[in-house]
Amino acid sequence: MQNHNLKSKNNQTLEAKIITAIGKTIWGVITLPFRKKKSGEIVERWKEVQELMAKDDVHAWTMAIIKADNILDSVLKKRVSGETTGERLKNMQGKITRDAMQSAWDAHKARNQIAHGESDISKSQAQDAIANFRKVLNEMGELQHE
């Protein structure tokens, strides 16, 4: 009798798993047309950053950094809470690698230097900042390792 009860429980568990899997599949199919494309908007905005970086103009480079920081912040807002980009970055601790976290902070610091008029930026510094933004956005799955 106990063996029959065990078999019955296993069958119920298997049946429950199958029903759950079917339900999730149906839900996924139903909601598919309503989902936002994962990174389409981010990729389009990133192309603007790249176009600005291609120019031989310090103002374009600074605008590229500001736009890249805005992209990062919009991604962070979807994932973590916080009033500022800095707070949101702190709240990403443990959700991305240390290397990506350092890249994010370095890039955001470059943006802050520009925003507060602390220094002019060279092409090399701008390229480094943009590379850091790209690195963290790639790790977060937003640019698909472009």
C-alpha positions as CSV (number, residue, x, y, z in Angstrom):
1,M,0.0,0.0,0.0
2,Q,2.8,2.4,0.8
3,N,4.5,1.7,-2.5
4,H,1.2,2.6,-4.3
5,N,1.0,5.9,-2.4
6,L,4.6,6.8,-3.3
7,K,3.9,5.9,-6.9
8,S,0.7,8.0,-6.8
9,K,2.6,11.0,-5.4
10,N,5.3,10.7,-8.0
11,N,2.7,10.6,-10.8
12,Q,1.0,13.7,-9.3
13,T,4.3,15.5,-9.1
14,L,5.1,14.6,-12.7
15,E,1.6,15.7,-13.8
16,A,1.9,19.0,-11.9
17,K,5.3,19.6,-13.6
18,I,3.8,18.9,-17.0
19,I,0.8,21.1,-16.4
20,T,3.0,23.9,-15.1
21,A,5.3,23.7,-18.1
22,I,2.4,23.8,-20.5
23,G,0.9,26.8,-18.7
24,K,4.3,28.7,-18.9
25,T,4.6,27.9,-22.6
26,I,1.1,29.1,-23.3
27,W,1.7,32.3,-21.3
28,G,4.9,32.9,-23.1
29,V,3.2,32.6,-26.5
30,I,0.3,34.8,-25.4
31,T,2.6,37.6,-24.1
32,L,5.2,37.4,-26.8
33,P,3.7,40.1,-29.1
34,F,3.4,42.5,-26.1
35,R,7.0,42.3,-25.0
36,K,9.4,45.1,-25.7
37,K,12.3,44.1,-27.9
38,K,15.1,43.5,-25.5
39,S,17.6,46.1,-26.6
40,G,16.4,47.6,-29.8
41,E,16.0,51.1,-28.3
42,I,19.3,50.8,-26.4
43,V,21.1,49.7,-29.6
44,E,19.7,52.6,-31.6
45,R,20.7,55.1,-28.9
46,W,24.2,53.5,-28.8
47,K,24.5,54.1,-32.6
48,E,24.1,57.8,-31.8
49,V,26.9,57.6,-29.3
50,Q,29.2,55.9,-31.9
51,E,28.3,58.6,-34.5
52,L,29.3,61.3,-32.1
53,M,32.5,59.6,-31.3
54,A,33.4,59.4,-35.0
55,K,33.5,63.1,-35.3
56,D,36.7,65.1,-34.8
57,D,35.0,67.5,-32.3
58,V,35.5,67.7,-28.5
59,H,31.9,68.8,-28.1
60,A,30.7,65.7,-29.9
61,W,32.8,63.5,-27.7
62,T,31.5,65.1,-24.5
63,M,27.9,64.7,-25.9
64,A,28.7,61.0,-26.6
65,I,29.7,60.5,-23.0
66,I,26.6,62.2,-21.6
67,K,24.4,60.2,-23.9
68,A,26.2,56.9,-23.0
69,D,25.7,57.8,-19.3
70,N,22.0,58.4,-19.9
71,I,21.8,55.0,-21.6
72,L,23.4,53.3,-18.7
73,D,21.1,55.1,-16.3
74,S,18.0,54.1,-18.2
75,V,19.1,50.4,-18.0
76,L,19.9,50.7,-14.3
77,K,16.5,52.2,-13.6
78,K,14.9,49.1,-15.0
79,R,17.0,46.8,-12.8
80,V,17.6,48.5,-9.4
81,S,16.2,51.3,-7.2
82,G,18.0,54.5,-6.4
83,E,17.6,58.3,-6.7
84,T,20.7,58.9,-8.7
85,T,22.9,57.0,-11.2
86,G,25.5,56.7,-8.4
87,E,23.0,55.1,-6.0
88,R,21.7,52.8,-8.7
89,L,25.3,51.7,-9.5
90,K,25.8,50.9,-5.8
91,N,22.7,48.8,-5.9
92,M,24.1,46.8,-8.8
93,Q,26.9,45.5,-6.5
94,G,26.9,41.7,-6.9
95,K,24.7,41.7,-10.0
96,I,27.6,42.4,-12.4
97,T,31.3,41.5,-12.2
98,R,33.7,43.7,-10.3
99,D,35.4,44.6,-13.5
100,A,32.2,45.8,-15.1
101,M,31.3,47.7,-12.0
102,Q,34.7,49.5,-12.0
103,S,34.2,50.3,-15.7
104,A,30.7,51.7,-14.9
105,W,32.1,53.9,-12.1
106,D,35.1,55.1,-14.3
107,A,32.7,56.0,-17.1
108,H,30.2,57.7,-14.8
109,K,33.1,59.7,-13.2
110,A,34.1,60.9,-16.7
111,R,30.6,62.1,-17.3
112,N,30.5,63.9,-14.0
113,Q,33.8,65.7,-14.8
114,I,32.2,66.9,-18.0
115,A,28.9,67.9,-16.4
116,H,30.6,69.9,-13.7
117,G,33.0,71.5,-16.1
118,E,36.0,70.1,-14.2
119,S,38.1,69.5,-17.3
120,D,38.3,69.3,-21.0
121,I,38.4,65.8,-22.4
122,S,40.8,64.4,-24.9
123,K,39.8,62.0,-27.7
124,S,41.7,59.3,-25.8
125,Q,39.9,59.9,-22.5
126,A,36.6,60.0,-24.4
127,Q,37.4,56.7,-26.1
128,D,38.2,55.1,-22.7
129,A,35.0,56.3,-21.2
130,I,32.9,55.0,-24.1
131,A,34.8,51.7,-24.0
132,N,33.9,51.5,-20.3
133,F,30.2,52.2,-21.0
134,R,30.2,49.6,-23.7
135,K,31.8,47.0,-21.4
136,V,29.2,47.3,-18.7
137,L,26.3,47.5,-21.2
138,N,27.6,44.4,-22.9
139,E,27.8,42.6,-19.6
140,M,24.3,43.6,-18.8
141,G,23.2,42.1,-22.1
142,E,22.1,45.4,-23.7
143,L,24.4,45.6,-26.7
144,Q,24.9,41.9,-27.5
145,H,28.7,42.3,-27.6
146,E,28.7,44.6,-30.6
